[in-house]
Amino acid sequence: MIHDISVLPPGVRLAASPLSWANDVLEDLGAEIPLDTCLSDMAAAGYEGTELGRKYPRDPAVLGPLLAEKGLALASGWHSGALAERSVAAEIAAVADHARLLQALGAEVMVYGECAMMAPGSPLDAPMSARRIMPEGEIAAYAARLTEFGRHLQAEYGLALAYHHHLMMVAETFDEIAAILDACGPEVGLLLDTGHAVAAGFGYEDLIARFGGRIVHVHLKDVRPDMLRAMREGDLSFNDAVRSGMFTVPGDGMVDFAPLARFAATSGYRGWMVVEAEQDPAKAPPAPAVSRAFDHVLSVFASQEVTA
């Protein structure tokens, strides 16, 4: 077992997402697990930080002491954005409380997930084939809104916008991500998600090669190949894939994290790497899963240090 975080490059820190304990969308997954259990498990495994989850209080005067008691920092938190369909002014109003919480607790990055222009009805319950594609003619205006919004986040709250490419959203494939980021200004950073890249059919290394300098946040997610194949062949929904266990923690699937370790060691990346697994905690008990992931990630970094 490797528990020595000194193998991480300077400025790189490991956090855990609460999704291993309680799903933000599928609220029956982990409904019975108390927040204290989640935070205690993270701290016991060796993580330095956490992202927000649905059970976390949104009052910094309440959440701050809870995190401090466990020795955890707030790495970031997801914002469900809608700039694909609404104005920058509306987005600024929608994000205010969330951004103030992140700012108050010392976060430097805000995760932006595009939740507009998705499949009708309950989009994450729709078949993968029902995903809506942003028309090419709308990309430039969308990117301009993202850029203006990112500029506001930085100026008003000191937060970098970390754009999350994501299955079922308008930036799923490599070409879609590239088209949007190429049209955005530097105010829009990239959240690199290893699992969403692999599940979308491309290597996350492609994003490092093309947009390495814009990566401001990382999600470490693994993918079980048999479940991925079942999702694609059966045209399952995203939520069906989550329930089936398609996503898992690093070291438990098909993703090779060595290129990411090399990127962090050689690029000057400074920021959080967040272990994240959207799966049923009844099938994958969270504490041992995130502990194994912690050891696996540090083992990968240690091996790169040895071979460098």
Backbone as numpy.savetxt, mean C-alpha at the origin, in Angstrom:
# Nx Ny Nz CAx CAy CAz Cx Cy Cz
16.55 -17.25 12.53 15.71 -16.05 12.53 16.60 -14.80 12.53
16.22 -13.80 11.74 16.94 -12.54 11.70 16.02 -11.46 12.22
16.44 -10.81 13.29 15.63 -9.74 13.84 16.39 -8.41 13.86
17.57 -8.38 13.26 18.42 -7.20 13.32 18.08 -6.26 12.17
17.41 -5.15 12.50 17.00 -4.22 11.44 18.17 -3.40 10.91
19.37 -3.62 11.47 20.53 -2.89 10.95 20.88 -3.31 9.53
20.32 -4.43 9.04 20.57 -4.83 7.65 19.82 -3.93 6.67
18.85 -3.15 7.16 18.13 -2.23 6.28 19.00 -1.04 5.95
18.90 -0.50 4.74 19.64 0.72 4.40 19.24 1.87 5.31
20.10 2.83 5.52 19.76 3.98 6.36 18.50 4.68 5.86
17.58 4.94 6.77 16.37 5.65 6.40 15.23 4.77 5.94
15.47 3.48 5.78 14.42 2.54 5.40 13.87 1.89 6.66
12.53 1.92 6.82 11.91 1.40 8.04 10.78 0.43 7.66
10.56 -0.55 8.51 9.53 -1.56 8.26 8.29 -1.27 9.10
7.16 -1.29 8.44 5.87 -1.14 9.11 4.98 -2.32 8.73
3.89 -2.46 9.46 2.91 -3.50 9.15 1.56 -2.86 8.93
0.85 -3.35 7.93 -0.51 -2.90 7.70 -1.47 -3.69 8.59
-2.50 -3.05 9.15 -3.47 -3.78 9.96 -4.36 -4.71 9.15
-4.22 -4.74 7.82 -5.07 -5.61 7.00 -4.87 -7.09 7.30
-3.76 -7.46 7.91 -3.58 -8.86 8.30 -4.51 -9.24 9.44
-4.97 -8.23 10.20 -5.84 -8.48 11.34 -7.31 -8.18 11.04
-7.56 -7.13 10.26 -8.94 -6.72 9.99 -9.00 -6.04 8.63
-9.85 -6.56 7.75 -9.97 -6.00 6.40 -10.79 -4.72 6.43
-10.36 -3.73 5.64 -11.05 -2.44 5.62 -12.35 -2.48 4.85
-12.49 -3.39 3.89 -13.67 -3.47 3.04 -14.58 -4.62 3.48
-13.98 -5.77 3.65 -14.73 -6.97 4.07 -14.72 -7.00 5.60
-15.69 -6.33 6.21 -15.61 -6.07 7.64 -15.84 -7.31 8.49
-16.30 -8.40 7.90 -16.41 -9.63 8.68 -15.05 -10.28 8.92
-14.07 -9.94 8.10 -12.73 -10.51 8.26 -12.01 -9.79 9.39
-11.85 -10.46 10.50 -11.17 -9.86 11.64 -12.04 -8.99 12.52
-13.35 -9.09 12.36 -14.26 -8.23 13.12 -14.08 -8.39 14.62
-13.68 -9.58 15.04 -13.60 -9.87 16.48 -12.23 -9.54 17.08
-11.27 -9.14 16.27 -9.91 -8.91 16.77 -9.77 -7.48 17.28
-9.43 -7.29 18.56 -9.30 -5.92 19.11 -8.10 -5.19 18.52
-8.18 -3.87 18.47 -7.08 -3.06 17.97 -5.83 -3.29 18.81
-5.97 -3.44 20.13 -4.80 -3.64 20.97 -4.03 -4.89 20.57
-4.75 -5.94 20.18 -4.08 -7.16 19.73 -3.26 -6.89 18.48
-3.85 -6.17 17.55 -3.17 -5.82 16.30 -1.87 -5.06 16.58
-1.95 -4.02 17.39 -0.78 -3.19 17.67 0.26 -3.95 18.48
-0.19 -4.74 19.43 0.75 -5.53 20.25 1.49 -6.55 19.40
0.78 -7.21 18.48 1.42 -8.19 17.60 2.46 -7.53 16.71
2.13 -6.36 16.16 3.10 -5.65 15.32 4.38 -5.35 16.09
4.21 -4.78 17.28 5.36 -4.39 18.09 6.19 -5.61 18.48
5.52 -6.69 18.86 6.22 -7.90 19.28 7.04 -8.50 18.13
6.55 -8.36 16.91 7.26 -8.90 15.75 8.48 -8.08 15.38
8.55 -6.83 15.85 9.71 -5.99 15.57 9.46 -4.81 14.66
8.22 -4.62 14.21 7.92 -3.51 13.31 8.03 -2.17 14.04
8.41 -1.16 13.27 8.57 0.19 13.82 7.35 1.07 13.59
6.47 0.65 12.69 5.35 1.52 12.36 4.15 0.74 11.86
3.09 1.49 11.60 1.84 0.93 11.11 1.16 1.92 10.19
0.32 1.42 9.32 -0.60 2.28 8.58 -1.95 2.28 9.29
-2.81 3.20 8.88 -4.14 3.28 9.47 -5.01 2.10 9.01
-5.97 1.75 9.85 -6.97 0.77 9.49 -8.31 1.22 10.04
-9.36 0.48 9.71 -10.71 0.94 10.05 -10.98 0.97 11.55
-10.22 0.22 12.34 -10.44 0.20 13.78 -9.65 1.27 14.53
-8.82 2.01 13.82 -7.97 3.01 14.46 -8.78 4.28 14.76
-8.69 4.82 15.97 -9.36 6.09 16.23 -8.77 7.19 15.36
-9.62 8.13 14.95 -9.18 9.20 14.05 -8.89 10.51 14.79
-8.85 10.48 16.10 -8.48 11.63 16.90 -7.01 11.49 17.28
-6.15 12.40 16.83 -4.72 12.25 17.14 -4.42 12.22 18.63
-5.25 12.88 19.43 -5.05 12.87 20.88 -5.31 11.49 21.48
-6.08 10.67 20.78 -6.35 9.30 21.22 -5.39 8.32 20.56
-5.23 8.43 19.25 -4.40 7.48 18.52 -2.92 7.64 18.86
-2.46 8.88 19.01 -1.05 9.10 19.30 -0.55 8.33 20.50
-1.21 8.43 21.65 -0.77 7.67 22.82 -0.86 6.16 22.64
-1.87 5.68 21.89 -1.98 4.24 21.64 -0.75 3.73 20.89
-0.34 4.46 19.88 0.83 4.07 19.10 2.11 4.21 19.92
2.22 5.30 20.65 3.42 5.53 21.46 3.61 4.45 22.50
2.52 3.98 23.08 2.59 2.93 24.09 3.22 1.66 23.53
2.99 1.40 22.24 3.53 0.21 21.60 4.87 0.48 20.90
5.33 1.72 20.92 6.57 2.06 20.23 6.44 2.08 18.73
5.25 2.40 18.23 4.98 2.41 16.80 4.79 3.83 16.29
5.29 4.10 15.09 5.05 5.37 14.40 3.94 5.17 13.38
3.29 6.27 13.00 2.29 6.20 11.93 2.98 6.43 10.59
3.02 5.39 9.77 3.72 5.48 8.49 2.90 6.22 7.44
1.60 5.96 7.41 0.74 6.59 6.41 -0.69 6.13 6.63
-1.55 6.50 5.69 -2.94 6.07 5.72 -3.57 6.27 4.36
-4.47 5.38 4.02 -5.15 5.38 2.72 -6.21 6.48 2.65
-6.23 7.19 1.53 -7.31 8.13 1.22 -8.00 7.66 -0.04
-9.32 7.47 0.03 -10.11 7.08 -1.15 -10.39 8.32 -1.98
-9.57 8.53 -2.99 -9.70 9.72 -3.83 -10.70 9.53 -4.95
-11.10 10.65 -5.53 -12.07 10.59 -6.63 -11.77 11.65 -7.68
-10.49 11.96 -7.87 -10.13 12.99 -8.83 -10.38 12.58 -10.28
-10.64 11.30 -10.51 -11.01 10.89 -11.86 -12.35 11.47 -12.27
-13.16 11.89 -11.27 -14.49 12.39 -11.58 -14.85 13.68 -10.86
-14.03 14.17 -9.93 -14.40 15.41 -9.25 -13.27 16.41 -9.24
-13.58 17.60 -8.78 -12.65 18.72 -8.86 -11.59 18.64 -7.76
-10.53 19.41 -7.97 -9.48 19.49 -6.96 -10.03 20.12 -5.68
-10.87 21.13 -5.82 -11.44 21.78 -4.64 -12.24 20.79 -3.80
-13.02 19.94 -4.46 -13.80 18.93 -3.74 -12.89 17.93 -3.06
-11.81 17.56 -3.73 -10.87 16.60 -3.15 -10.15 17.20 -1.94
-9.78 18.46 -2.05 -9.12 19.14 -0.93 -10.03 19.16 0.29
-11.31 19.41 0.08 -12.25 19.42 1.20 -12.41 18.01 1.78
-12.44 17.01 0.91 -12.66 15.63 1.36 -11.48 15.09 2.16
-10.29 15.54 1.87 -9.09 14.97 2.50 -8.68 15.67 3.78
-9.26 16.81 4.09 -8.74 17.68 5.14 -8.57 16.98 6.49
-9.60 16.34 6.98 -9.50 15.70 8.30 -8.45 14.60 8.31
-8.42 13.81 7.26 -7.45 12.72 7.14 -6.03 13.26 7.09
-5.82 14.29 6.30 -4.48 14.87 6.16 -4.02 15.49 7.48
-4.93 16.13 8.18 -4.56 16.71 9.48 -4.15 15.64 10.48
-4.83 14.49 10.44 -4.47 13.39 11.33 -3.06 12.88 11.01
-2.78 12.65 9.73 -1.45 12.19 9.34 -0.38 13.19 9.75
-0.65 14.46 9.50 0.30 15.51 9.84 0.55 15.54 11.35
-0.50 15.47 12.13 -0.38 15.57 13.58 0.45 14.43 14.17
0.40 13.27 13.53 1.11 12.11 14.06 2.43 11.85 13.34
2.88 12.82 12.56 4.23 12.76 12.01 4.42 12.00 10.73
3.35 11.59 10.09 3.48 10.91 8.79 3.96 11.90 7.74
4.69 11.41 6.77 5.22 12.26 5.70 4.65 11.91 4.34
3.83 10.86 4.29 3.29 10.36 3.02 1.81 10.05 3.21
1.00 10.34 2.19 -0.40 9.94 2.19 -0.66 9.02 1.00
-1.23 7.86 1.27 -1.56 6.91 0.21 -2.84 7.38 -0.49
-2.75 7.52 -1.82 -3.91 7.94 -2.62 -4.35 6.76 -3.47
-5.59 6.29 -3.25 -6.18 5.26 -4.08 -7.33 5.85 -4.87
-7.31 5.68 -6.19 -8.36 6.26 -7.04 -9.60 5.39 -7.01
-10.64 5.88 -6.34 -11.87 5.10 -6.16 -13.02 5.58 -7.02
-12.76 6.52 -7.91 -13.76 6.92 -8.90 -13.46 6.17 -10.21
-14.41 6.24 -11.12 -14.30 5.57 -12.42 -14.00 4.08 -12.24
-14.79 3.45 -11.35 -14.66 2.01 -11.15 -15.92 1.31 -11.66
-15.94 0.00 -11.57 -17.10 -0.75 -12.03 -18.34 -0.29 -11.27
-19.50 -0.27 -11.93 -20.72 0.20 -11.27 -21.14 -0.72 -10.12
-21.93 -0.16 -9.22 -22.41 -0.94 -8.08 -21.34 -1.08 -7.02
-21.07 -2.30 -6.62 -20.01 -2.60 -5.65 -18.78 -3.05 -6.43
-17.88 -2.13 -6.76 -16.83 -2.42 -7.75 -15.89 -3.55 -7.36
-15.59 -3.72 -6.08 -14.67 -4.77 -5.69 -15.34 -6.14 -5.62
-16.67 -6.15 -5.81 -17.40 -7.41 -5.93 -17.69 -7.76 -7.39
-17.33 -6.88 -8.30 -17.57 -7.12 -9.73 -16.48 -8.01 -10.30
-16.77 -8.77 -11.35 -15.72 -9.57 -12.00 -14.57 -8.68 -12.48
-13.38 -9.20 -12.49 -12.22 -8.41 -12.91 -12.42 -7.84 -14.32
-13.16 -8.55 -15.17 -13.37 -8.10 -16.54 -14.26 -6.86 -16.61
-14.94 -6.51 -15.51 -15.83 -5.35 -15.51 -15.11 -4.04 -15.20
-13.82 -4.09 -15.02 -13.07 -2.88 -14.69 -13.21 -1.82 -15.77
-13.42 -0.59 -15.36 -13.52 0.51 -16.30 -12.12 1.03 -16.64
-11.95 1.42 -17.88 -10.68 1.94 -18.37 -10.82 3.44 -18.59
-9.87 4.21 -18.09 -9.92 5.66 -18.32 -9.62 5.95 -19.79
-10.51 6.68 -20.47 -10.24 7.04 -21.88 -8.94 7.82 -21.99
-8.20 7.55 -23.05 -6.90 8.20 -23.24 -7.02 9.72 -23.23
-8.13 10.23 -23.77 -8.30 11.67 -23.85 -8.54 12.35 -22.51
-8.78 11.57 -21.45 -9.03 12.14 -20.13 -7.80 12.12 -19.23
-6.73 11.47 -19.67 -5.57 11.28 -18.81 -4.88 12.60 -18.48
-4.70 13.47 -19.45 -3.96 14.72 -19.21 -4.65 15.58 -18.16
-5.97 15.72 -18.27 -6.70 16.53 -17.29 -6.68 15.88 -15.92
-6.80 14.57 -15.88 -6.73 13.84 -14.60 -5.37 14.05 -13.95
-4.32 13.91 -14.74 -2.97 14.10 -14.21 -2.76 15.52 -13.70
-3.34 16.48 -14.38 -3.22 17.87 -13.92 -3.91 18.06 -12.57
-5.07 17.42 -12.39 -5.75 17.51 -11.09 -4.93 16.82 -10.00
-4.37 15.65 -10.31 -3.52 14.96 -9.34 -2.33 15.83 -8.95
-1.74 16.47 -9.92 -0.57 17.30 -9.65 -0.93 18.48 -8.76
-2.02 19.13 -9.05 -2.45 20.26 -8.22 -2.78 19.79 -6.80
-3.42 18.64 -6.70 -3.77 18.10 -5.40 -2.50 17.73 -4.62
-1.55 17.12 -5.28 -0.29 16.78 -4.64 0.46 18.01 -4.15
0.40 19.07 -4.93 1.04 20.32 -4.53 0.40 20.88 -3.27
-0.93 20.78 -3.20 -1.65 21.26 -2.01 -1.28 20.42 -0.79
-1.24 19.10 -0.92 -0.89 18.25 0.22 0.47 18.60 0.79
1.42 18.84 -0.10 2.77 19.15 0.35 2.83 20.52 1.02
2.19 21.50 0.42 2.25 22.86 0.95 1.47 23.02 2.24
0.31 22.38 2.32 -0.58 22.58 3.47 -0.24 21.64 4.63
0.17 20.41 4.32 0.33 19.42 5.38 1.73 18.78 5.42
2.59 19.11 4.48 3.90 18.48 4.43 3.85 17.02 4.06
2.83 16.62 3.31 2.64 15.23 2.92 2.94 15.01 1.44
3.69 13.96 1.15 3.89 13.56 -0.23 2.73 12.66 -0.66
2.25 12.87 -1.88 1.18 12.04 -2.43 1.80 10.77 -2.99
1.37 9.62 -2.46 1.85 8.32 -2.93 0.72 7.65 -3.71
0.81 7.69 -5.03 -0.26 7.16 -5.88 -0.19 5.64 -5.91
-1.28 5.00 -5.50 -1.34 3.54 -5.35 -1.93 2.91 -6.60
-1.09 2.26 -7.41 -1.62 1.43 -8.51 -2.32 0.24 -7.87
-3.46 -0.19 -8.45 -4.32 -1.11 -7.71 -5.22 -1.86 -8.68
-5.42 -3.14 -8.45 -6.37 -3.91 -9.25 -7.75 -3.27 -9.19
-8.44 -3.28 -10.31 -9.80 -2.77 -10.48 -9.89 -1.24 -10.50
-8.76 -0.56 -10.41 -8.78 0.89 -10.48 -8.19 1.36 -11.80
-8.16 2.67 -12.03 -7.80 3.16 -13.36 -6.32 3.00 -13.68
-5.51 2.72 -12.66 -4.09 2.45 -12.88 -3.79 1.05 -12.39
-4.09 0.07 -13.22 -3.84 -1.34 -12.87 -2.64 -1.89 -13.62
-2.60 -1.70 -14.93 -1.52 -2.25 -15.75 -0.32 -1.31 -15.77
0.81 -1.84 -16.20 2.01 -1.00 -16.28 1.79 0.18 -17.22
1.18 -0.07 -18.38 0.97 1.02 -19.34 0.06 2.10 -18.78
-0.95 1.71 -18.02 -1.85 2.70 -17.42 -1.13 3.53 -16.36
-0.34 2.88 -15.53 0.42 3.59 -14.51 1.39 4.57 -15.18
2.08 4.10 -16.20 3.07 4.93 -16.88 2.41 6.13 -17.55
1.27 5.92 -18.19 0.59 7.03 -18.87 0.19 8.12 -17.89
-0.30 7.72 -16.72 -0.72 8.71 -15.72 0.49 9.42 -15.12
1.49 8.66 -14.69 2.64 9.30 -14.05 3.44 10.16 -15.02
3.54 9.72 -16.27 4.27 10.53 -17.26 3.60 11.89 -17.46
2.28 11.94 -17.27 1.55 13.19 -17.47 1.51 14.05 -16.21
1.88 13.48 -15.06 1.85 14.21 -13.79 3.16 14.97 -13.56
3.07 15.99 -12.76 4.26 16.68 -12.30 4.93 15.92 -11.18
6.09 16.40 -10.72 6.84 15.71 -9.66 6.12 15.70 -8.32
5.04 16.48 -8.21 4.26 16.49 -6.98 3.52 15.19 -6.72
3.45 14.34 -7.74 2.77 13.04 -7.61 3.83 11.94 -7.53
3.95 11.34 -6.34 4.87 10.23 -6.16 4.16 8.90 -6.39
4.94 7.84 -6.37 4.41 6.50 -6.63 4.49 5.64 -5.39
3.42 4.94 -5.09 3.46 3.85 -4.13 3.68 2.57 -4.92
4.80 1.92 -4.67 5.10 0.65 -5.33 4.50 -0.47 -4.50
3.57 -1.22 -5.10 2.95 -2.36 -4.43 3.35 -3.62 -5.19
4.17 -4.45 -4.56 4.69 -5.64 -5.25 3.58 -6.60 -5.64
2.60 -6.79 -4.75 1.53 -7.74 -5.03 0.60 -7.29 -6.13
0.23 -6.01 -6.11 -0.67 -5.52 -7.14 0.00 -5.52 -8.51
1.31 -5.31 -8.55 2.01 -5.37 -9.83 1.96 -6.79 -10.39
2.37 -7.76 -9.59 2.39 -9.15 -10.05 0.99 -9.63 -10.43
0.00 -9.28 -9.61 -1.37 -9.71 -9.91 -1.92 -9.05 -11.16
-1.38 -7.88 -11.51 -1.81 -7.19 -12.73 -1.07 -7.68 -13.96
-0.09 -8.55 -13.76 0.55 -9.17 -14.91 1.89 -8.61 -15.32
2.54 -7.85 -14.45 3.87 -7.33 -14.80 4.77 -7.37 -13.58
6.08 -7.28 -13.82 7.04 -7.30 -12.73 7.18 -5.92 -12.10
7.18 -5.88 -10.78 7.32 -4.58 -10.12 8.66 -3.93 -10.44
9.64 -4.76 -10.89 10.93 -4.20 -11.28 10.79 -3.21 -12.43
9.75 -3.39 -13.26 9.52 -2.46 -14.36 9.22 -1.06 -13.83
8.49 -0.98 -12.74 8.21 0.33 -12.14 9.46 0.93 -11.54
10.30 0.11 -10.94 11.56 0.62 -10.40 12.42 1.19 -11.53
12.50 0.45 -12.63 13.33 0.90 -13.76 12.83 2.21 -14.34
11.53 2.36 -14.43 10.94 3.53 -15.09 10.73 4.71 -14.13
10.33 4.41 -12.90 9.92 5.47 -11.98 10.59 5.38 -10.62
11.78 4.79 -10.56 12.45 4.62 -9.29 12.59 5.89 -8.48
12.86 6.99 -9.16 13.05 8.26 -8.47 11.77 8.85 -7.92
10.63 8.30 -8.30 9.35 8.83 -7.83 8.70 7.95 -6.76
9.34 6.85 -6.42 8.78 5.95 -5.41 8.96 6.58 -4.03
7.85 6.82 -3.35 7.88 7.46 -2.03 7.32 6.57 -0.93
6.81 5.39 -1.29 6.22 4.50 -0.31 6.16 3.12 -0.95
6.27 2.06 -0.14 6.31 0.70 -0.67 5.39 -0.20 0.15
4.60 -1.00 -0.54 3.82 -2.06 0.09 4.42 -3.41 -0.30
4.80 -4.18 0.70 5.38 -5.50 0.49 4.28 -6.55 0.60
3.83 -7.02 -0.53 2.73 -7.97 -0.59 3.14 -9.13 -1.49
2.82 -10.34 -1.09 3.14 -11.52 -1.89 1.85 -12.06 -2.52
2.01 -12.97 -3.47 0.87 -13.51 -4.24 1.02 -15.02 -4.35
-0.06 -15.73 -4.04 -0.08 -17.17 -4.22 -0.46 -17.47 -5.67
0.43 -18.13 -6.43 0.20 -18.29 -7.87 -1.05 -19.08 -8.23
-1.38 -20.11 -7.44 -2.57 -20.89 -7.78 -3.84 -20.07 -7.62
-3.88 -19.21 -6.60 -5.05 -18.36 -6.40 -5.12 -17.26 -7.46
-3.96 -16.77 -7.87 -3.94 -15.77 -8.95 -4.48 -16.37 -10.23
-4.06 -17.57 -10.53 -4.54 -18.25 -11.74 -6.04 -18.46 -11.67
-6.54 -18.85 -10.51 -7.98 -19.06 -10.35 -8.75 -17.77 -10.52
-8.19 -16.66 -10.05 -8.87 -15.38 -10.21 -8.99 -15.01 -11.68
-7.90 -15.15 -12.41 -7.90 -14.77 -13.82 -8.75 -15.73 -14.66
-8.59 -17.00 -14.45 -9.33 -17.97 -15.26 -10.82 -17.97 -14.93
-11.17 -17.69 -13.68 -12.57 -17.68 -13.28 -13.22 -16.32 -13.33
-12.44 -15.28 -13.73 -12.93 -13.91 -13.77 -13.59 -13.54 -12.43
-12.89 -13.85 -11.35 -13.41 -13.56 -10.02 -13.35 -12.07 -9.72
-14.01 -11.68 -8.66 -13.92 -10.29 -8.20 -12.68 -10.13 -7.33
-12.31 -8.87 -7.09 -11.20 -8.58 -6.20 -11.48 -9.15 -4.81
-12.69 -8.93 -4.31 -13.02 -9.43 -2.98 -13.01 -10.95 -2.91
-13.44 -11.61 -4.00 -13.35 -13.07 -4.04 -11.89 -13.51 -3.95
-11.01 -12.78 -4.65 -9.59 -13.12 -4.63 -9.00 -12.95 -3.24
-9.42 -11.87 -2.55 -8.95 -11.65 -1.18 -9.41 -12.79 -0.27
-10.69 -13.14 -0.38 -11.21 -14.22 0.47 -10.52 -15.55 0.18
-10.14 -15.76 -1.06 -9.50 -17.02 -1.44 -8.06 -17.10 -0.95
-7.47 -15.95 -0.57 -6.10 -15.94 -0.10 -5.09 -15.68 -1.21
-5.48 -14.96 -2.26 -4.53 -14.66 -3.34 -3.35 -13.85 -2.82
-3.61 -12.88 -1.95 -2.54 -12.08 -1.38 -2.08 -12.69 -0.06
-0.79 -12.59 0.19 -0.24 -13.09 1.44 1.00 -12.26 1.80
1.63 -12.61 2.90 2.79 -11.85 3.37 4.05 -12.27 2.61
5.06 -11.42 2.57 6.32 -11.78 1.90 6.89 -13.10 2.41
7.35 -13.89 1.43 7.93 -15.19 1.75 6.96 -16.34 1.65
5.70 -16.04 1.35 4.67 -17.07 1.34 4.05 -17.22 -0.04
4.70 -16.65 -1.07 4.13 -16.69 -2.41 5.20 -16.70 -3.47
4.88 -16.09 -4.63 5.73 -16.17 -5.81 6.63 -14.96 -6.02
6.51 -13.91 -5.21 7.23 -12.67 -5.45 8.67 -12.76 -4.94
9.61 -12.34 -5.78 11.02 -12.25 -5.41 11.29 -10.82 -4.95
11.67 -10.65 -3.70 11.87 -9.31 -3.15 13.31 -8.83 -3.25
14.19 -9.64 -3.83 15.59 -9.23 -3.96 15.77 -7.96 -4.79
15.08 -7.81 -5.95 15.24 -6.56 -6.70 14.83 -5.33 -5.90
13.83 -5.47 -5.04 13.41 -4.34 -4.22 14.48 -4.00 -3.19
15.10 -5.03 -2.60 16.18 -4.79 -1.65 17.36 -4.10 -2.33
17.67 -4.52 -3.55 18.77 -3.86 -4.28 18.42 -2.41 -4.59
17.17 -2.17 -4.96 16.73 -0.80 -5.22 16.90 0.06 -3.98
16.44 -0.43 -2.84 16.53 0.36 -1.61 17.98 0.63 -1.23
18.86 -0.35 -1.49 20.26 -0.20 -1.09 21.04 0.73 -2.01
20.62 0.85 -3.26 21.42 1.59 -4.23 20.80 2.90 -4.70
19.53 3.12 -4.42 18.84 4.28 -4.99 18.79 5.48 -4.06
19.08 5.27 -2.79 18.90 6.35 -1.84 17.47 6.48 -1.36
16.62 5.46 -1.62 15.24 5.50 -1.12 15.25 5.64 0.38
14.44 6.56 0.88 14.28 6.78 2.31 12.79 6.79 2.61
12.34 5.85 3.38 10.91 5.81 3.67 10.50 4.46 4.21
9.18 4.27 4.24 8.62 3.06 4.81 8.45 1.96 3.78
8.63 0.73 4.24 8.22 -0.46 3.51 7.23 -1.18 4.40
6.01 -1.38 3.89 4.90 -1.83 4.72 4.48 -3.25 4.32
4.64 -4.19 5.24 4.17 -5.56 5.01 2.64 -5.54 5.05
2.05 -6.04 3.97 0.60 -5.95 3.84 0.07 -7.25 3.23
-0.95 -7.81 3.86 -1.57 -9.02 3.32 -3.07 -8.93 3.53
-3.81 -8.78 2.45 -5.27 -8.76 2.52 -5.76 -10.21 2.47
-5.99 -10.77 3.65 -6.46 -12.15 3.69 -7.26 -12.37 4.97
-7.87 -13.53 5.05 -8.73 -13.87 6.18 -7.88 -14.26 7.38
-7.94 -13.49 8.49 -7.10 -13.84 9.64 -7.48 -15.17 10.28
-8.69 -15.66 10.03 -9.07 -16.98 10.54 -8.32 -18.09 9.82
-7.96 -17.84 8.55 -7.20 -18.83 7.77 -5.70 -18.62 7.89
-5.28 -17.37 8.10 -3.86 -17.03 8.21 -3.68 -16.23 9.49
-3.48 -16.89 10.62 -3.33 -16.17 11.89 -2.29 -15.05 11.78
-2.69 -13.82 12.13 -1.85 -12.66 11.83 -0.48 -12.64 12.50
-0.42 -12.91 13.81 0.85 -12.75 14.53 1.96 -13.60 13.93
1.77 -14.92 13.74 2.86 -15.69 13.13 3.14 -15.31 11.69
2.09 -14.89 10.95 2.30 -14.52 9.55 3.19 -13.29 9.43
2.88 -12.25 10.19 3.67 -11.02 10.07 5.05 -11.19 10.69
5.19 -12.10 11.66 6.52 -12.39 12.22 7.39 -13.09 11.18
6.82 -14.06 10.48 7.58 -14.73 9.41 7.95 -13.74 8.32
7.02 -12.85 7.99 7.30 -11.86 6.95 8.44 -10.93 7.36
8.43 -10.50 8.62 9.50 -9.65 9.13 10.85 -10.32 8.95
10.94 -11.59 9.34 12.20 -12.32 9.20 12.57 -12.51 7.74
11.57 -12.78 6.89 11.86 -13.00 5.47 12.41 -11.73 4.83
11.78 -10.60 5.09 12.23 -9.34 4.49 13.66 -9.03 4.94
13.94 -9.17 6.23 15.29 -8.89 6.71 16.30 -9.89 6.15
15.89 -11.13 5.96 16.78 -12.13 5.35 17.15 -11.73 3.93
16.15 -11.22 3.17 16.42 -10.78 1.80 17.41 -9.62 1.79
17.19 -8.66 2.67 18.11 -7.52 2.74 19.49 -7.97 3.17
19.58 -8.89 4.12 20.88 -9.38 4.58 21.63 -10.09 3.47
20.93 -10.87 2.66 21.59 -11.58 1.57 22.11 -10.62 0.52
21.38 -9.54 0.28 21.86 -8.54 -0.68 23.08 -7.82 -0.15
23.12 -7.61 1.15 24.27 -6.95 1.78 25.51 -7.81 1.66
25.32 -9.12 1.79 26.44 -10.04 1.70 26.98 -10.10 0.28
26.06 -10.09 -0.71 26.48 -10.26 -2.10 26.84 -8.95 -2.78
26.60 -7.82 -2.11 26.86 -6.51 -2.74 28.35 -6.31 -2.97
